[in-house]
Amino acid sequence: MIKNSPYQIVDFVQEIVRLKKEKTAAILAHYYQEEGIQNIADFLGDSLYLAKMAEKAEADIIVFAGVHFMAETAKIINPQKKVLLPDLEAGCSLADSCPPVDFDSFKQLYPEAVVVTYINCSAEIKALSDIVCTSSNAVEVINSIPKDKQIIFAPDKNLGRYLIKETGRDMILWDGACIVHEAFSFDKIVQLAQQYPKAKFIAHPESESQILEIAHYIGSTSGLLNFVQEDKSDTFIVATEAGILYEMQKRCPSKQFIPAPVEDDSCACSECAFMKLNTMEKLYRCLKNEEPEIQLDQALIEKARLPIERMLSLK
């Protein structure tokens, strides 16, 4: 709550609920958002789920509580709708690791290759792609491509290496990565596992290969959530952005969830600083003022939409 004037205090939850109804707006939020935003979202999920909900949302305004590439994806799918992002500075280190000009030059080195890009990339990179994937459906997307076709996978080299192992396809990888998932410490995770010998260690495939090699389970955020609900273990060490632990605890209140340790003891690197730029106050002001708004060139939208539609059409 904040003081809107010397005489008035704003209740964010109450006002956001009111504004959503008044403006026919829907809030889409990623699991990595702060707890208050997760609780008030109309749709809460991972990138694949949110992409599908952005396509289906019956709302005049979509407020995307996530990072910039996610809001861009919602705008690409719904060009006629107003798409808002509480903080335009909520970017993505992985998306930033793949500049469009450089990637275009890289792509031209392999003119016959099918370009598969992880959804964690800019609209410009999507426009240079043949098909998009998320960590939930990446194996399915790769397996949908004829075996005789060469594949470029971008921008996440760690997810790419995991997919090579899972699918047996020899792909050409762009050298990009997520700073959050590269921050986990192999040695500290091993030490933590020794402290909790009955714990299961689970990891997101954006993590480095040596981390994935010791994981009991590897999966997307939704995959990790499903695993902890179905597995009989009562303690889990979790290697992904720490925001997911809130939803895990809600679904499994009797279980213990421990964030995987990172190399640097001085920072909370298992938290994405970009994701945490969105706050309840910014969400309220975003809805109230209907800004910041995601604006994309129509030609770019048309180019970027096709690879997303190809992904969404896969059954």
Secondary structure by P-SEA (a helix, b strand, c coil): cccccccccccaaaaaaaaaaaabbbbbbcccccaaaaaaccccccaaaaaaaaacccccbbbbcccaaaaaaaaaacccbbbbbcccccccaaaaaccaaaaaaaaaacccbbbbbcccccaaaaaacccccccccaaaaaaaccccbbbbbcccaaaaaaaaaaccccccccbbbbcccccccaaaaaaaaaacccbbbbbcccccaaaaaaccccccaaaaaaaaaacccccccccccccaaaaaaaacccbbbbcccccccccccccccccccccaaaaaaaaaccccbbbbbaaaaaaaaaaaaaaaacc
